[in-house]
Amino acid sequence: MLQPQPGEKRVLPLLQAAASGLVIFVLMSAVPTALGFVSYGLGLSALTVVALLGLWLAYRAGILSVLGATFVALLPAALAVGGADDFKAARRTVELTIPVADAPRHAEADVLILTDLHVATEFTVTWKTSPLSGGLEMHHAMVPLVPKDWQRGTPVPAWRVCSGGEPAWCRRALSYPVHAVRRVDDRDGRYRLGMMEMASRFGLTPAPGAPLLQLTTPPGQRAEAAVTGMIAMPVLGFMAWLLGLLLWRSVRRLRQGAG
């Protein structure tokens, strides 16, 4: 395999080229992804080593299909390693299903699945902020999340919040159904104006510890999506490479026939 001079082109028979590409994709996806469950950095480091080894061997042997497969496999394999890291993060996420009225008492949960929920859109407030440095203008919105039997004048147990660079984004985002949510850190005070407007305009007050919440993906769905990506990305990458190989060989055959 390593007898030809470096750079000398070799074209393998179709089935042998396809099999070589399949081995490259499996090797570059399986090994780094498995190590990615240990550490994301370790997985990417392994991918780099395997890819450099594959490129060196392909160059020394002059095998174009192996060289091409190694290049094409890089992105799907990197996405698969990222999927392993996402899967680990999803499995570590603490999820809790509770009535919205109990939201202030569960700061330990990373993700809340809210029940007995009413989104009080009649009390929505919107505002915008402009950085003193003259940066991008931001648009914000806030709406109370309350129990279905909530009455005005009762403290609000949670708030659905949104921030974005376009005025229409928050209006669209706040229309999405509320199911899984995560807490938002308001250290920079971006939602303080919304709280003040809620109080002055509607007379609403937050319950002690009422969290600011944004929509998120439930951990179970995130883990499933990560597993799907770890499998699907290398498979799709291999199919794209194989189609490219077939197209290249067809064009090459036509050129040789014309010559």
Secondary structure, DSSP 8 states (H G I E B T S, - for coil): ---S-TT--B---HHHHHHHHHHHHHHHHHHHHHHHTT-HHHHHHHHHHHHHHHHHHHHHHTBHHHHHHHHHHHHHHHHHHHHHHHHHHHHH--EEEEEGGGGGG-TT-SEEEEES-EE-GGG-EEEEE--TT----EEEEEEEEE-TT--TTS-B-EEEEEEESSHHHHHHHTTS---EEEE---TT-TTHHHHHHIIIII---B-TT--EEEE---HHHHHHHHHHHHHHHHHHHHHHHHHHHHHHHHHHHHHHHH-
